[in-house]
Amino acid sequence: MRPFCIMNEFLEKEEAILKMLKTVFDPEIPVNVYDLGLIYGIEVKDDGICDITMTLTAPSCPAGDFIVEDIRQKVGSVEGIKDVNVTIVFEPEWNKDMMSEEAKLELGFL
């Protein structure tokens, strides 16, 4: 178990990562990748490496490279993050039920 001060630092780093992910948008959709439900996992290792597992709204998404690079740059700017690895997966397949309530409202699904 991590001591409290280390755990608090970890939570602050995780919160900063989420904040940065909420600034990354698919250029064709006015909702950030986190609220779209495209982020499947975030793991921050003790050596400052952040592994992000995500998907795209479609396997042939033309903005995929742009989104991945934006994530790398923004999450990489978080204090204590030395490198960002982004892995794109298509299982489980993304669907609109993965979106936050705010995203559904923004896109007219509610």
C-alpha positions as CSV (number, residue, x, y, z in Angstrom):
1,M,0.0,0.0,0.0
2,R,1.2,3.5,-0.9
3,P,1.8,6.0,1.9
4,F,-0.8,8.8,2.0
5,C,1.5,11.5,0.5
6,I,2.4,9.3,-2.4
7,M,-1.2,8.3,-2.9
8,N,-2.3,11.9,-2.9
9,E,0.4,12.8,-5.4
10,F,-0.8,9.9,-7.6
11,L,-4.4,11.1,-7.5
12,E,-3.4,14.6,-8.3
13,K,-1.4,13.3,-11.3
14,E,-4.4,11.2,-12.4
15,E,-6.7,14.2,-12.1
16,A,-4.4,16.3,-14.2
17,I,-4.3,13.6,-16.9
18,L,-8.1,13.5,-17.0
19,K,-8.2,17.3,-17.2
20,M,-5.9,17.2,-20.2
21,L,-7.8,14.4,-21.9
22,K,-10.9,16.5,-21.7
23,T,-9.1,19.1,-23.9
24,V,-8.6,16.6,-26.7
25,F,-11.3,16.6,-29.4
26,D,-12.1,14.7,-32.5
27,P,-12.1,17.5,-35.1
28,E,-15.4,16.2,-36.4
29,I,-17.2,15.9,-33.1
30,P,-17.7,18.7,-30.6
31,V,-17.1,16.5,-27.5
32,N,-13.8,15.5,-25.9
33,V,-12.4,12.0,-26.2
34,Y,-13.0,11.3,-22.5
35,D,-16.7,12.2,-22.4
36,L,-17.1,10.3,-25.7
37,G,-16.1,7.2,-23.9
38,L,-13.1,6.6,-26.1
39,I,-10.6,6.2,-23.2
40,Y,-10.7,2.6,-22.0
41,G,-7.8,2.7,-19.5
42,I,-5.1,4.9,-18.0
43,E,-2.1,3.5,-16.1
44,V,0.6,5.7,-14.7
45,K,3.7,3.7,-13.8
46,D,6.2,4.7,-11.1
47,D,8.8,5.7,-13.7
48,G,6.5,8.4,-15.1
49,I,5.3,6.4,-18.1
50,C,1.6,6.8,-18.8
51,D,-0.1,4.1,-20.8
52,I,-3.5,5.0,-22.3
53,T,-5.7,2.4,-24.0
54,M,-8.4,3.9,-26.2
55,T,-10.5,3.4,-29.2
56,L,-11.9,5.5,-32.0
57,T,-15.5,6.0,-33.1
58,A,-14.7,4.0,-36.2
59,P,-11.7,1.9,-37.3
60,S,-11.2,4.2,-40.3
61,C,-11.4,7.4,-38.4
62,P,-9.4,9.9,-40.5
63,A,-8.5,12.0,-37.4
64,G,-7.0,9.0,-35.5
65,D,-3.4,10.1,-35.8
66,F,-4.2,13.7,-34.9
67,I,-6.1,12.6,-31.8
68,V,-3.3,10.2,-30.7
69,E,-0.6,12.9,-31.1
70,D,-2.8,15.5,-29.3
71,I,-3.1,13.1,-26.4
72,R,0.6,12.4,-26.3
73,Q,1.5,16.1,-26.3
74,K,-1.2,17.2,-23.7
75,V,-0.8,14.3,-21.3
76,G,3.0,14.5,-21.7
77,S,2.8,18.0,-20.4
78,V,1.5,16.9,-17.0
79,E,4.1,17.3,-14.3
80,G,5.8,13.9,-13.6
81,I,4.8,12.3,-16.9
82,K,8.0,11.4,-18.9
83,D,6.4,9.6,-21.8
84,V,2.9,8.6,-23.1
85,N,2.1,5.4,-24.8
86,V,-1.3,5.3,-26.6
87,T,-2.7,1.9,-27.7
88,I,-5.7,1.9,-29.9
89,V,-8.0,-1.1,-29.6
90,F,-11.3,-2.0,-31.2
91,E,-12.5,-4.5,-28.6
92,P,-14.9,-3.7,-27.1
93,E,-16.3,-1.8,-30.1
94,W,-17.3,1.8,-29.2
95,N,-20.9,2.7,-29.2
96,K,-22.9,5.8,-28.1
97,D,-23.8,4.1,-24.8
98,M,-20.2,4.7,-23.7
99,M,-20.6,8.4,-23.8
100,S,-21.2,10.5,-20.7
101,E,-24.6,12.0,-20.1
102,E,-23.1,15.4,-21.0
103,A,-21.8,14.1,-24.3
104,K,-25.1,12.5,-25.2
105,L,-26.9,15.8,-24.4
106,E,-24.4,17.8,-26.5
107,L,-24.9,15.5,-29.5
108,G,-28.6,15.3,-29.2
109,F,-28.9,11.7,-28.1
110,L,-31.0,12.7,-25.0
